[in-house]
């Protein structure tokens, strides 16, 4: 009744229970089934609970089975006896339902960590087997069952060597265990040895095995992983027998490798030229230490990826050759898995890509050099731009300065000019001859100063690109006549005759004020450089597409060495300096710019001591496409020519 | 008598203009900055105003605009007398309402001729 009651309590708590009648039945059931916990009554018919407990603990299959002993309350002796015999917990009768469930859960929870480890071990790709100091098997995972053919409950408690080590390898195995006892783990941990294992069916299996030990109190346990090498051996054998394939792989220029989880098992002889190693050296010694540290992570990732996807892969890495230098290799291949995840084989072809990498690196280096050069260039261009801008600013400042100064000069000049006029007008009768002459000199020089100021202003505007034409249909004849009249008094005062001889001239589109300026400058030059009694003549010819106007004189002419500089700003000929002929050197510069703005050209013919002809042209064939906004386009136009005749 | 107001910060110029115009029988009042020039124009209501462009306080252009904005002075002829000689300057001057524009340096003879012409043109009956 009590047992059934207990069973009901557990079932209500979601825990399945099996009830057996006595100790013998309990032992049998526990050996053959995967039992999570045993509730054991201290007092039973036949075998006592303590006896059952002792037997459970002696059998490797049940040694770790959690046991809760049910005892009579207050019997401390029984309690101590039970715990000594290996009970995990006890409960005093009569059992309280909640207490029973709580204790069962607590014990199961304590074993839950172990169960978790079990599950991990079961899922491992390697067979896991552990045994105790008496060489009896204590643990066994699912993979071990696949490799050796035995179920877990069949081998627990069985002697290790006779169960799974082939007779031919038992000596080697025992020797190894002895070495563990002599030296401790450390030199042997991680060392894989190959040996022959025994299958349930009596056949031998080639395996790799590694061993470690765990010491807990005085007890020591042994743990081992086994890898099945049968598939690999089969492949190696097939490979060895497939001579044509073998020859093909052996003879190729690229290094070919075959590997599985435990490493390389074939390397083609091309490795001698690729890396300088013998194939055997690589089979024994290929490890991650050969891979360049910078490439290691990517190489391992590619490798793992290949194992997971079970397909093609490619990766590049540097491998350390025998001479210590790193060689860039590209590894291409594929992973092949025949159903069994532990025997994935990676086929790889290795190609030396040092050359390609060098080229790529060289390209990158050149690209970065180019980039740097471009950056420098851009910087330089930028600097040049700034310099040009600064110069332009400076130029504008100069122009503004010239303009301001010119304006500032006008005001005092207005007083000079104005009062001189007042003197000669208002006080004419009060002045004697010399005083009147003095006033005339003041007036004349004031006007000269004014002309120079106007020239300076004009040049300032020319250089700032601000000189604009106001072109309108204009009759050239009257403009020329007016200019001639304007200079007539000066010419007559110097005893120079000015003649105007014009054909009928067509109407032009021109800026009359500026053309007037051109004529005045040329006439003024001609008069200045002509001796008393000389002649100045204005003539014109009408050509098909232009009118040519010539201001000629029979004066002193221009020295050959001065002709090239005639149109330069502020240039003054040697004759002008020698003869103290007044002038600013701006006249021809202005003439040239105004004429070029009209799309015309200026030419000079001169013979020293005989005279000078200056001719400028103005187009007529088309209506000048001059807009009022058109700025000055440049000093040295292509039309500019300088003709000269020999002496 | 014809009253002419001359506003120029250069006393030499003011005196030159005053000399020439008073010899021609006109009454001349001179001022040396825009503000006092404007005040004098509004108070005296002269027959004609001669204005320098660049002056302290108010420029000639500003004085001209204010004269034009005031109905009492809007009809007074204004001549700008200035060293600003470029075409654009002349245009700005006439845009501000100036009737004539004389560039420094100038001939006093020409100044007198233009002042007389302007007086006749603006006030034919009063001449």
Interface residues (C-beta under 8 A of the other chain):
Chain A: X407 X408 X410 X411 X413 X414 X415 X416 X417 X418 X419 X421 X422 X425 X426 X446 X450 X454 X457 X470
Chain B: X10 X12 X13 X16 X19 X20 X23 X83 X84 X85 X87 X103 X104 X105 X106 X107 X108 X109
